[in-house]
Amino acid sequence: MRYRASSFVALITISLASSIVVSSAALAADTYYISPAEIDLVHILAPPPIPDSPTGKADLQAVLATVNARTDASIKQAQDDDQRTVFRFADVMGPNFKTENLPLTTALFQHVYQDGNAATFAAKNFFKRTRPFVVDPEIKIIVVQAPDFSYPSNHSTFGNEAGILLAEMVPENAVAIFARGAEYAHNRVVAGVHFPTDVEAGRISASVIDNTLLHNPHFEADFAQAKTEVRAALGLAATGNQ
């Protein structure tokens, strides 16, 4: 088995504290539709498992088992899914689902990512969970990843945010879209950079964030335009049937 990122661990030379270089205030200033104050994940998410508890030990063992089962194909997909872009869903959305065809959609999901990132940043800094590859150096990661805080997974949050919103745009393909979002999130465990409970917390975070977005008039207006753009690019009727 080969690793395209076999030397990545050597790049991680900064401390856990110094890796957090962006303040909550700075992230909030970059939000577009909703502010972190509207998404209080600290009081919504359960605390992550205590490391020495049975659940915490099982969480670590799940990472080890997943990492040990990696194949060349799963490594490549986990590395490719390290990109935080909605266009990782092109394999289930179709060949016309690409940024050059979808400028409004590209902008919408960039804003969604920024808003979700700000919300999860506050939770990460509150829970301060250590990454699995820091807990157990035997876990070899396959993506470049500083050892910042682990819970909830921001990648999982974005993947599930994107899945929920894409399924709303194209409900005819909702099953495959949701499955792809779950796969995108799970690939953080494959990469060795998150625990399964981080990924689950990301899924919950995404549901809360998207529910807030879908009740925001500014977002609703932009979403409607992006939905029309997506459906036209995919050759679908203007309104999907549930």
C-alpha positions as a LaTeX table, in Angstrom:
\begin{tabular}{lrrr}
\hline
Residue & $x$ (\AA) & $y$ (\AA) & $z$ (\AA) \\
\hline
Met1 & 0.00 & 0.00 & 0.00 \\
Arg2 & 1.38 & 3.42 & $-0.87$ \\
Tyr3 & 0.75 & 6.81 & 0.73 \\
Arg4 & 0.89 & 9.94 & $-1.36$ \\
Ala5 & 1.24 & 11.83 & 1.92 \\
Ser6 & 3.68 & 9.60 & 3.80 \\
Ser7 & 5.73 & 12.57 & 4.93 \\
Phe8 & 2.80 & 14.68 & 6.14 \\
Val9 & 3.29 & 13.96 & 9.82 \\
Ala10 & 6.74 & 15.53 & 9.60 \\
Leu11 & 5.07 & 18.78 & 8.54 \\
Ile12 & 3.17 & 19.01 & 11.80 \\
Thr13 & 5.63 & 20.98 & 13.92 \\
Ile14 & 3.40 & 23.50 & 15.60 \\
Ser15 & 1.79 & 23.07 & 18.99 \\
Leu16 & $-1.90$ & 22.54 & 19.57 \\
Ala17 & $-2.32$ & 25.99 & 21.06 \\
Ser18 & $-0.37$ & 27.89 & 18.44 \\
Ser19 & $-2.20$ & 26.17 & 15.58 \\
Ile20 & $-5.32$ & 28.16 & 16.39 \\
Val21 & $-4.38$ & 31.41 & 14.71 \\
Val22 & $-7.77$ & 32.75 & 13.67 \\
Ser23 & $-9.92$ & 34.34 & 16.34 \\
Ser24 & $-13.65$ & 33.80 & 16.70 \\
Ala25 & $-14.16$ & 37.51 & 16.06 \\
Ala26 & $-12.26$ & 37.29 & 12.78 \\
Leu27 & $-14.31$ & 34.30 & 11.65 \\
Ala28 & $-17.55$ & 36.04 & 12.58 \\
Ala29 & $-16.52$ & 39.01 & 10.46 \\
Asp30 & $-16.23$ & 36.67 & 7.47 \\
Thr31 & $-19.70$ & 35.17 & 7.80 \\
Tyr32 & $-22.29$ & 36.00 & 5.17 \\
Tyr33 & $-25.77$ & 34.74 & 5.98 \\
Ile34 & $-25.70$ & 33.91 & 9.69 \\
Ser35 & $-23.42$ & 34.68 & 12.60 \\
Pro36 & $-21.94$ & 32.14 & 15.06 \\
Ala37 & $-24.21$ & 33.62 & 17.74 \\
Glu38 & $-27.20$ & 32.13 & 15.89 \\
Ile39 & $-25.72$ & 28.60 & 16.00 \\
Asp40 & $-24.89$ & 27.73 & 19.59 \\
Leu41 & $-23.30$ & 24.33 & 19.01 \\
Val42 & $-21.67$ & 24.41 & 22.44 \\
His43 & $-25.10$ & 23.92 & 24.02 \\
Ile44 & $-26.47$ & 21.63 & 21.31 \\
Leu45 & $-23.73$ & 19.02 & 20.95 \\
Ala46 & $-23.05$ & 16.45 & 23.62 \\
Pro47 & $-19.48$ & 16.61 & 24.92 \\
Pro48 & $-17.07$ & 14.25 & 23.13 \\
Pro49 & $-16.22$ & 10.99 & 24.91 \\
Ile50 & $-13.66$ & 11.11 & 27.70 \\
Pro51 & $-10.50$ & 9.49 & 26.28 \\
Asp52 & $-10.18$ & 6.78 & 28.97 \\
Ser53 & $-13.90$ & 5.95 & 29.01 \\
Pro54 & $-15.22$ & 2.83 & 27.24 \\
Thr55 & $-16.77$ & 5.05 & 24.57 \\
Gly56 & $-13.58$ & 7.04 & 24.12 \\
Lys57 & $-11.50$ & 3.87 & 23.80 \\
Ala58 & $-13.98$ & 2.43 & 21.29 \\
Asp59 & $-13.81$ & 5.66 & 19.30 \\
Leu60 & $-10.03$ & 5.38 & 19.03 \\
Gln61 & $-10.20$ & 1.70 & 18.13 \\
Ala62 & $-12.65$ & 2.56 & 15.35 \\
Val63 & $-10.11$ & 4.98 & 13.88 \\
Leu64 & $-7.35$ & 2.37 & 14.11 \\
Ala65 & $-9.52$ & $-0.27$ & 12.44 \\
Thr66 & $-10.49$ & 2.11 & 9.63 \\
Val67 & $-6.91$ & 3.23 & 9.06 \\
Asn68 & $-5.63$ & $-0.35$ & 9.03 \\
Ala69 & $-8.25$ & $-1.29$ & 6.43 \\
Arg70 & $-7.23$ & 1.46 & 3.98 \\
Thr71 & $-6.71$ & 0.54 & 0.34 \\
Asp72 & $-5.10$ & 2.53 & $-2.46$ \\
Ala73 & $-8.59$ & 3.45 & $-3.67$ \\
Ser74 & $-9.83$ & 4.58 & $-0.25$ \\
Ile75 & $-6.64$ & 6.57 & 0.32 \\
Lys76 & $-7.07$ & 8.42 & $-2.96$ \\
Gln77 & $-10.70$ & 9.24 & $-2.28$ \\
Ala78 & $-9.98$ & 10.43 & 1.27 \\
Gln79 & $-7.20$ & 12.65 & $-0.06$ \\
Asp80 & $-9.41$ & 14.01 & $-2.83$ \\
Asp81 & $-12.21$ & 14.61 & $-0.33$ \\
Asp82 & $-9.85$ & 16.74 & 1.73 \\
Gln83 & $-11.03$ & 19.55 & $-0.58$ \\
Arg84 & $-13.87$ & 21.49 & 0.99 \\
Thr85 & $-15.88$ & 22.11 & $-2.15$ \\
Val86 & $-19.40$ & 21.19 & $-3.13$ \\
Phe87 & $-18.06$ & 19.92 & $-6.44$ \\
Arg88 & $-16.82$ & 16.77 & $-4.72$ \\
Phe89 & $-20.49$ & 15.76 & $-5.23$ \\
Ala90 & $-20.05$ & 15.76 & $-9.02$ \\
Asp91 & $-19.81$ & 11.96 & $-9.03$ \\
Val92 & $-23.46$ & 11.75 & $-7.98$ \\
Met93 & $-24.71$ & 15.02 & $-9.47$ \\
Gly94 & $-23.46$ & 14.39 & $-13.01$ \\
Pro95 & $-20.76$ & 15.71 & $-15.37$ \\
Asn96 & $-22.36$ & 19.14 & $-15.78$ \\
Phe97 & $-22.10$ & 19.82 & $-12.05$ \\
Lys98 & $-18.93$ & 21.91 & $-12.20$ \\
Thr99 & $-17.98$ & 25.39 & $-11.15$ \\
Glu100 & $-17.72$ & 26.89 & $-14.64$ \\
Asn101 & $-21.39$ & 26.03 & $-15.24$ \\
Leu102 & $-22.59$ & 27.19 & $-11.83$ \\
Pro103 & $-21.26$ & 30.58 & $-10.67$ \\
Leu104 & $-24.19$ & 31.31 & $-8.37$ \\
Thr105 & $-23.98$ & 27.86 & $-6.81$ \\
Thr106 & $-20.22$ & 28.19 & $-6.36$ \\
Ala107 & $-20.66$ & 31.45 & $-4.46$ \\
Leu108 & $-23.56$ & 30.12 & $-2.37$ \\
Phe109 & $-21.66$ & 27.10 & $-1.10$ \\
Gln110 & $-18.54$ & 29.13 & $-0.39$ \\
His111 & $-20.66$ & 31.31 & 1.90 \\
Val112 & $-22.24$ & 28.20 & 3.45 \\
Tyr113 & $-18.79$ & 26.84 & 4.19 \\
Gln114 & $-17.64$ & 30.11 & 5.77 \\
Asp115 & $-20.72$ & 30.36 & 7.99 \\
Gly116 & $-20.46$ & 26.72 & 9.07 \\
Asn117 & $-16.76$ & 27.06 & 9.75 \\
Ala118 & $-17.37$ & 29.98 & 12.10 \\
Ala119 & $-19.99$ & 27.99 & 14.02 \\
Thr120 & $-17.84$ & 24.88 & 14.39 \\
Phe121 & $-14.76$ & 26.93 & 15.32 \\
Ala122 & $-16.47$ & 28.10 & 18.51 \\
Ala123 & $-17.41$ & 24.54 & 19.43 \\
Lys124 & $-13.94$ & 23.18 & 18.68 \\
Asn125 & $-12.37$ & 25.76 & 20.97 \\
Phe126 & $-14.86$ & 24.98 & 23.72 \\
Phe127 & $-14.52$ & 21.19 & 23.68 \\
Lys128 & $-10.77$ & 21.19 & 22.89 \\
Arg129 & $-10.67$ & 17.56 & 21.82 \\
Thr130 & $-7.28$ & 16.21 & 20.74 \\
Arg131 & $-6.99$ & 14.69 & 17.26 \\
Pro132 & $-6.68$ & 10.89 & 17.01 \\
Phe133 & $-3.22$ & 10.97 & 15.42 \\
Val134 & $-2.01$ & 13.06 & 18.36 \\
Val135 & $-3.57$ & 10.68 & 20.88 \\
Asp136 & $-1.98$ & 7.68 & 19.15 \\
Pro137 & 1.12 & 8.39 & 17.01 \\
Glu138 & 0.68 & 4.97 & 15.40 \\
Ile139 & $-2.12$ & 6.52 & 13.34 \\
Lys140 & $-0.49$ & 7.67 & 10.12 \\
Ile141 & $-2.43$ & 10.44 & 8.46 \\
Ile142 & $-2.69$ & 10.82 & 4.69 \\
Val143 & $-3.61$ & 14.50 & 4.41 \\
Val144 & $-1.85$ & 17.64 & 5.60 \\
Gln145 & $-3.46$ & 18.38 & 8.95 \\
Ala146 & $-2.28$ & 20.56 & 11.83 \\
Pro147 & $-3.18$ & 19.08 & 15.24 \\
Asp148 & $-5.87$ & 21.63 & 16.02 \\
Phe149 & $-9.04$ & 20.62 & 17.81 \\
Ser150 & $-11.07$ & 17.69 & 16.58 \\
Tyr151 & $-14.70$ & 18.01 & 17.72 \\
Pro152 & $-16.87$ & 18.59 & 15.75 \\
Ser153 & $-15.43$ & 17.79 & 12.33 \\
Asn154 & $-15.61$ & 20.84 & 10.10 \\
His155 & $-15.28$ & 18.69 & 6.96 \\
Ser156 & $-18.16$ & 16.52 & 8.12 \\
Thr157 & $-20.20$ & 19.62 & 8.86 \\
Phe158 & $-19.63$ & 21.01 & 5.38 \\
Gly159 & $-20.18$ & 17.67 & 3.62 \\
Asn160 & $-23.49$ & 17.18 & 5.37 \\
Glu161 & $-24.50$ & 20.82 & 4.90 \\
Ala162 & $-23.86$ & 20.43 & 1.18 \\
Gly163 & $-25.71$ & 17.12 & 1.05 \\
Ile164 & $-28.82$ & 18.51 & 2.73 \\
Leu165 & $-28.91$ & 21.55 & 0.45 \\
Leu166 & $-28.18$ & 19.63 & $-2.76$ \\
Ala167 & $-30.91$ & 17.13 & $-1.89$ \\
Glu168 & $-33.28$ & 20.06 & $-1.50$ \\
Met169 & $-32.24$ & 21.29 & $-4.95$ \\
Val170 & $-32.46$ & 17.87 & $-6.60$ \\
Pro171 & $-34.79$ & 15.73 & $-4.51$ \\
Glu172 & $-34.97$ & 13.16 & $-7.32$ \\
Asn173 & $-31.40$ & 12.18 & $-6.38$ \\
Ala174 & $-31.63$ & 12.70 & $-2.61$ \\
Val175 & $-30.66$ & 9.15 & $-1.59$ \\
Ala176 & $-27.40$ & 9.19 & $-3.55$ \\
Ile177 & $-26.62$ & 12.75 & $-2.46$ \\
Phe178 & $-27.05$ & 11.98 & 1.23 \\
Ala179 & $-24.95$ & 8.84 & 0.85 \\
Arg180 & $-22.18$ & 10.84 & $-0.80$ \\
Gly181 & $-22.28$ & 13.40 & 1.99 \\
Ala182 & $-21.92$ & 10.63 & 4.58 \\
Glu183 & $-19.02$ & 9.12 & 2.62 \\
Tyr184 & $-17.30$ & 12.50 & 2.38 \\
Ala185 & $-17.58$ & 12.87 & 6.15 \\
His186 & $-16.41$ & 9.31 & 6.89 \\
Asn187 & $-13.30$ & 9.90 & 4.82 \\
Arg188 & $-12.01$ & 12.07 & 7.66 \\
Val189 & $-11.78$ & 8.89 & 9.72 \\
Val190 & $-10.14$ & 7.11 & 6.79 \\
Ala191 & $-7.60$ & 9.95 & 6.68 \\
Gly192 & $-6.86$ & 9.42 & 10.38 \\
Val193 & $-7.68$ & 13.00 & 11.37 \\
His194 & $-11.05$ & 12.55 & 13.08 \\
Phe195 & $-12.88$ & 10.18 & 15.39 \\
Pro196 & $-16.27$ & 8.77 & 14.33 \\
Thr197 & $-17.96$ & 10.86 & 17.04 \\
Asp198 & $-16.38$ & 14.01 & 15.53 \\
Val199 & $-18.01$ & 13.07 & 12.24 \\
Glu200 & $-21.39$ & 12.43 & 13.88 \\
Ala201 & $-21.16$ & 15.80 & 15.65 \\
Gly202 & $-20.51$ & 17.36 & 12.25 \\
Arg203 & $-23.68$ & 15.76 & 10.89 \\
Ile204 & $-25.71$ & 17.19 & 13.77 \\
Ser205 & $-24.05$ & 20.58 & 13.35 \\
Ala206 & $-24.90$ & 20.61 & 9.65 \\
Ser207 & $-28.57$ & 19.94 & 10.34 \\
Val208 & $-28.74$ & 22.82 & 12.81 \\
Ile209 & $-26.84$ & 25.20 & 10.52 \\
Asp210 & $-28.89$ & 24.35 & 7.44 \\
Asn211 & $-32.15$ & 24.69 & 9.33 \\
Thr212 & $-31.09$ & 28.19 & 10.34 \\
Leu213 & $-29.98$ & 29.03 & 6.80 \\
Leu214 & $-33.24$ & 27.82 & 5.27 \\
His215 & $-35.15$ & 30.26 & 7.48 \\
Asn216 & $-32.93$ & 33.20 & 6.55 \\
Pro217 & $-34.52$ & 35.45 & 3.86 \\
His218 & $-31.18$ & 36.44 & 2.32 \\
Phe219 & $-30.13$ & 32.81 & 2.03 \\
Glu220 & $-33.55$ & 31.73 & 0.74 \\
Ala221 & $-33.34$ & 34.21 & $-2.13$ \\
Asp222 & $-29.82$ & 33.12 & $-3.13$ \\
Phe223 & $-30.68$ & 29.47 & $-2.69$ \\
Ala224 & $-33.66$ & 29.76 & $-5.03$ \\
Gln225 & $-31.45$ & 31.22 & $-7.74$ \\
Ala226 & $-28.77$ & 28.57 & $-7.24$ \\
Lys227 & $-31.37$ & 25.81 & $-7.33$ \\
Thr228 & $-32.68$ & 27.09 & $-10.65$ \\
Glu229 & $-29.11$ & 27.26 & $-11.97$ \\
Val230 & $-28.31$ & 23.69 & $-10.85$ \\
Arg231 & $-31.47$ & 22.19 & $-12.27$ \\
Ala232 & $-30.95$ & 23.95 & $-15.60$ \\
Ala233 & $-27.32$ & 22.77 & $-15.80$ \\
Leu234 & $-28.40$ & 19.20 & $-15.09$ \\
Gly235 & $-31.20$ & 19.34 & $-17.66$ \\
Leu236 & $-33.94$ & 18.94 & $-15.06$ \\
Ala237 & $-37.38$ & 20.53 & $-14.90$ \\
Ala238 & $-37.55$ & 23.80 & $-13.00$ \\
Thr239 & $-39.10$ & 22.26 & $-9.87$ \\
Gly240 & $-38.20$ & 18.84 & $-8.55$ \\
Asn241 & $-40.81$ & 16.36 & $-7.30$ \\
Gln242 & $-40.38$ & 14.91 & $-3.83$ \\
\hline
\end{tabular}
